[in-house]
Amino acid sequence: MTEELVIEILKEVFYTTFLILLPILGVALVVGIAISIFQAATSIQEMTLTFVPKILVTTVVIIFMFPWILDKMIAITHKLFSMFNTVIK
């Protein structure tokens, strides 16, 4: 196994992880900013007001995007298993 092959595998895995997590984290960021603006406008400083909506929206996004996430994970797994003979040599 060469260094170039390890770098290529890690690059592909990190890119796929980034691609999967980007929409989930992006939605959580937008919801967090919206709630922060709402709290600043109304002077409500309740701590649970920030966590509960972010958790709910993040859960909904994960459920909605689960088929796409599963497709990406299966694709990277198939690619890694197809490279198995190259990695062993």
Secondary structure as the mmCIF struct_conf table of DSSP 4:
data_model
#
loop_
_struct_conf.conf_type_id
_struct_conf.id
_struct_conf.beg_label_comp_id
_struct_conf.beg_label_asym_id
_struct_conf.beg_label_seq_id
_struct_conf.end_label_comp_id
_struct_conf.end_label_asym_id
_struct_conf.end_label_seq_id
HELX_RH_AL_P HELX_RH_AL_P1 GLU A 3 THR A 42
TURN_TY1_P TURN_TY1_P1 SER A 43 SER A 43
TURN_TY1_P TURN_TY1_P2 MET A 47 MET A 47
HELX_RH_AL_P HELX_RH_AL_P2 THR A 48 SER A 82
TURN_TY1_P TURN_TY1_P3 MET A 83 MET A 83
HELX_RH_AL_P HELX_RH_AL_P3 PHE A 84 ILE A 88
#
